[in-house]
Amino acid sequence: MKKNALKVMAMSVGLGLALAACGSGSAPSSSTDDPATATGSLRVMIPTYPLSNEGKAEFQKVVDDFNKTYPKMTIEPDFVTYDTMNEKISTSIASGSGYDVLVTGIGWIQPFAAKKVFKDLADVGLTKEDISTKTAEAMVPAVTHDEKVYGYPLIADARAVAFRKSAFIEAGLDPEKPPASMAELKVAAEKLTQRDASGAITRPGFDFWAASGAYRQTFTTFLASTGTPLFVDGKPNFNNPEGVETLEWMKSMINNVQAFGQMNSAKKPLVYTNEAPIGMVGGAVDCSDQGIGQANCDDLSFFLLDSGTKAEFVGGDIASIGAKTKNAKAAWTFIESLIKPEANNAQAKLNSKIPATKDTAKAGQAQSNPLSKFVAANLSHAAYEGGASNWLEVRKSFNSGLDEALLGKRPAEEVLSSLAALSK
């Protein structure tokens, strides 16, 4: 096995990107069905391994495991980010040098499956039943399109709402009974908002944890808490009374309990640093001295939004096989190396997410901190963004359209109707 060659590629960002941009594409393996003698290389696009020493070392472990089965094949990694991923895939398609393995996210499967970028995993023997029995069942809708499976869930990026118990007690609120519905949350947030003598907000009562152009996922979460998913069978499901009510409620909170787009310099949830008493948070919290510290962690508690239906926003990372790969079996073997417990847990830890396995609540990373324990235990309440075949184009309009509604520049009903018209 040419381990040294792989290590050089993995250690070099420039080389990895060069391979992605101008490589000759999937190198066909030698004409043999025997993995022990198969040659060639796999092009792997992957965002789950950061370009740190730890990230490179963990990726090398996956490669080494793959080479136990395919000792003569090499890996050409492209360590992308989500910001560059869409462009990378488009460029690879246009150049004819498609990837063999692609790790993308929730909301990406349907658009790229519809464009025949991903292979139906039935071709490598994977069924919908396999996904539901081996991974968190709530992840199944995120990897299917037209009842076919186009991806395997790796790790989940779940979100919850956190609150400061001390702030609740100080304001006369019961920390044992946190607000859940939009109506309850608004009452509590207004009571917890602090202002100066001029009326300017000095401490927001609720933190959306969203910059300008980034309220899309929060809208999806609050909408789902009414029992209304963003899309149903690929068709928009937000241009209705529930969608209008949700967006108008968000507008009533903006510049009332929090300034539009407010974030701290570190872009971390304000509730972690006690800059807000309630707020949206991600899927993990570091309670060590290198993180927010144990005292801060002890003051936090978590809940899900519930305006009739519990909702936990879930993103994540999903592994797919390129539709035009000449090495489908080898590509699936590489994915199998990615989903082995040690590798799966390492990816979750590196990205502050949780494994998307059937027993995710028992997995190491999910048990490592109180927030991960909470979101893992509630993964069955998953709410997703996306669903339309052109979602990756529509979401840009979502960002700007929601901003216009939140700032009162356009009516909520008008914005949602125009977004529905764009979705297909």
N, C-alpha and C positions, 0 to 999 in steps of 0.2 A: 504493500500500500504506500502511496506517495504522500505520507503524512506531512512531511516537511513542506511540500508544495502547497498543501491546504493551509498550513499555519502561516505561511508567508502571505497568502491571499487574505486570510482572516485578520492578520495584524495590520494590513494596509488598507486604509479607507479609500485612498485614491485608486488603488488597483481594483478594489471591489466595485467601485462605482464605474470604473472604466469598462470592466467586464460587462456590467449591466447595460451600459450605453451603447457599446459597439461590438459586443461579442458576436460570435458567429452562430449563437443559438445552441440549442440542445445538441450535444455531440452524441450521435447514435452509438449504442453499445455494439459490441461485436455480435455477429449473428449466432447467438447461442441463448438457450433458455436457462443455462446454468449460471447462477449468480457468482459462483466461485471463479468463473473464467470471463465473465462479462467485463468489457472495458468501456471507456468513454467518461463522460462527466454529467453531472446534474447541475442545472442553474437554479439556484434557490433564492427567492426574494423573501426577506424576513425582517420584521421590525422588532421582534421580541428579545433580541440580544443587543444590548447597548455596546457601543464601541469603547468599553472599559476593559481593564485586564480581567475582571471577573466575568464580564459578558463573553469575552473571547474564549476564556477557559471553559465556560459552560457549553458554548457552542461546539468547541472541539470535542467534548465528551460525546455529544450527539453524533458527530462525524465518526468518531472512533467506534461507536456502537453500530452505526450503519455499515462500517467497513468490516465488521465481523461477518456480515452476510455477503457484501459486495467488496471484497478486498482490493480489486483492481480498478474500481471506479473512484473518481475524484469529485469533490464538491466545489462549485464556483458560487460563493455566497455574495449576495447584494444586501448589505445591512441598511435598509431604507428606513425612513420615518413615515408617519401617516401623512405628513404634509407633502411628501414627494412621491408617495406611492402611486397615485392615479396617473401622474405624468410618466412614471417609470413603466407602468403597464402599457399605457398608450404608445409610448416610444418603442417598446419591445414588439408590440403587435405590428406597428407600421414598418419596422425594420425586418420583420420576419424572424426575429431571434427571441421567440417567446420563452418564458420560464417553464421549468419542469415542475417545480413546487412553488406555490405562492401562498404566503400567509397574509391575509387581509383582515377585515373586521366585520362586525355585525352591520348590516345595511349594504354590504358590498356584494354579497353572494347573488342576490336576485338580478341586479343590473348586469354583472359580468356573466352569469349563467345564461341570461337572455341573449347576450351577445356572443355566446359560445366560446368564451375565453376559458371557462373551467370545464373539466371532464366530469361526466356523470360517474360518481364513484361506484356505481353498480358494475362498471367495467373492471374494477379490481376486487369485486366481491362484497362491497359494503352496502348494507341496506338501511332503510329508515329505522328498522327494528334494532339494528346494531347500535345506532346512535342513541336511541332511547334507553337501551339497556346498559350501555357502557359509559354514557355521559349524563350530565344533568338533563333531565327530560325537558326542562324549560328551554333548553338550547336548540331543540329540534327545529322549531319554526325558523330559526336564524340561519340554518344551513340547507334548507330545502327550497326548491323552486319547481313549480308544476309537479309536486309530489315526488320529485327526484332529489337525491342527496348530492350536493356539490361541494361540501366542506365537512371537516371534522373539527369540532370545538377543542381548542387547546386550553385557553384561560379566559376567565370572565372578569370584566371590569364593572362591578356592581356599585351602586350608590345608595346612600341612605340620607336621613336627616339627623343631625346631631344637635343636642342642646346642652347648655350649662345648667347643672342642677343648682348651683349656688345662685345664679342669676334668677332662676325661677323662684327660689325661696325668698330672695330679696324683694322680688316684685309681687309676692303673695300668690304665686301660682304653684300648683301641686306638681312636683317633679315625677310623681307616680302616675299622673294622668296627663301626659303631654298632648298637645293638640294634634289632630290627624287630618281632619278635613280642611279644605281651603277656608271655609268660614271660620272655623276655630283657630286656624293658624293666623289669620289676619287679626283677630281680636287679640291674641297673645302678642303678636309682633308689634302691634300699635302700642300696647301697654309697655313693652320692653324697649321701645325706641327712646333714645335720649336726645335732647335738643339743647342748644344754647339759648341765651336770652333773646336772640333774634329769630329763633325758630329753626335754625339750621340743624340738620342731623349731625350729632357728634358720635353716636353709636347706633348703627342700624339695628332694627329689631329683628330682621331676618336677612340672611345672606344668601342670595341666589347663586353665588360663586360663578358668575358669568360676566365676561367682558362684553363690550359692544360687539354685536354680530355673533354672540355665542349663547343666546337664550333658547336655541332650538331643542336641546336635550331636556332642559327644564320644562318647557312647554309639553314635550312628549310625556314626561313623568306625571305632571299634574293632570293632563288629559287622561292618561291611563288610570289615574286614581278615581275617575268617574266611571270606570268600566268601559272606556272608549279607546281602543288601539288606534294608532295613527293611520294604518292602512289595514284593509281586510281583503284578502284574495287579490292583492295588488292594486286595489282601488282606494282612493282617498276616503278617509273616514273622520276627517277633522272639520270639514265645512258643514257643520251642523250646530244645533243649539249648545251641545256640550263643548264644542270647540270654541265657539264665540264666548260662552260664559267663562271658560278657562282663560282665554287670552285677555278678556276684560278684567278678570280678577287679577291677573299679573300686572296689568296696567294700573290697577288701583293700588298696588303695592309699590310700584316704581316711583321714586321721589316722594314717597309717603313714609315708608319704613326703611328704604335704602335708595341711595342715589343710583341713577342709571349707570350700569357698567362698572360699579365700584369693585375694585380688587386691591389687595395689598401688593407691595413691590415684589414679593416672592410668588404671587399668584396662588397662594395657599388658602384653604378655607378659613374665613375670619373667625369661626367658632373655635378653632384650634388655639388661637392666640388671645382669646377672650375679647376680640374686637367686635364680636357679635354674639348674642346669647343663643341664637338658633341659626342653623344654616345647612345647606347642602354640603355633603362630604363624599369622598371617593370610597374605595373598597378596602383601605388599610390605613392604620395610623401607627406611627412609630412612637412608642411610649418610653423609649430609652432616653438617656441624657443627650444623645445625638439627635433625637427627635424633639417632641414637645414636652417630654418629661412625664414621670409617673403621676405627679400631682395634677397636672392638666388632664391626663387620661382619666384619673379617678373622678374628676368633676364632670365628665362627659357621659351622656346616655344617648341612646339611638332609637328612632322609630321610623316607620314607613308612612308615607302619605296615604290617606284613605278617605276619599269623598264618596264612599260606597264600595270601593274595591281597593285592596292593598296593592300598591305599585312600587316596584323597585327597578329603577332604570338599570339596564344591563347592556354594556358594550362587551368587547372582548376580541380575541384573536382566533382566527379560523384558518386551518390548513386546507388548501385545495391543490389539485393536480392540473397543470396546463393542458388544455384540450388537444394541442398539437404535439405533445411530447412523444418522443420515440422510445421513452423509457418509463412507461407507466408503472410497471411492477417495481422497478427500483425507486421511483418517486414515492410509491405507497410505503415501501420499506423505510424510506427516510422519515416519512410522517409517523410511522410506527415507532421510530426511535425518538421522535419529538414528544410522543404521548406516553412514554414510559414514566412511571411515577417519579423517579429522581429528576429527569429532565423537565417534566411537567411542573413539578414543584419549584424548580430553579427558575423557570420562566415566570411563574407567578411572583416569586420573591423579587426578581429583578425589576418587575414592572408594577409592584404594589397592587397586584391583582390576586385572584384565587383560582386554583385549578378548576376546570370545568368537568371534572369526573363525576361519576355516579355518587361516589362517597366524598364529594368535595368538602362537606362539613367536617370530615374526619382527617382531611389532608393536612400536612404539616403547616403550610403557609396559612391556611384558613384558621388554624388554631393558634397562630403566633401573636395575635393581638385582638382586642375586644371588638373592633369594627369589622375585621374580616370574619370573625365568628358570627357576628350578627348578619352580615349580608349573605354569607354562605348558607346559614340556616333559613334564609328567606328567598333563596334563588327561585323557588317555585312561583313567586309573584313577579317574575321578570316582565319588564315592559321594554320594547325595542323601538328604535327609530328605523326609518326605511321601510321598504316593502314594494315600492314601485320599481319598474324596470329601468326608469331614468332617474332614480333617487339621487345618484351622485351629482347630477346636474341640477336637480330641483332644490337640493339642500342649500345651495348658495342663495337661491331666491328666498328660501325659508329664513335664512339669517337676516337678510335686509328687510324682508317683509315684516317679520316679527318686531324688529327694531322700530319700524315706522308706526306700528300699532301701539307699542309700548310708550312711545314718545308723543302719541296723539296726532300724528301726521296723517294717518289714514284710519278709518273705522275697522274694527276687528273683523266684522263680517265681510267687508270688501277684500281685506288682505287674504283671509282664508279661502274665499271663493276664487281669487286669482291664482293662489297656490294650487288649489284643487284642479283648476283648468290646465295648469302646467304639468301635472302629474299623469303618468300613463304607464 
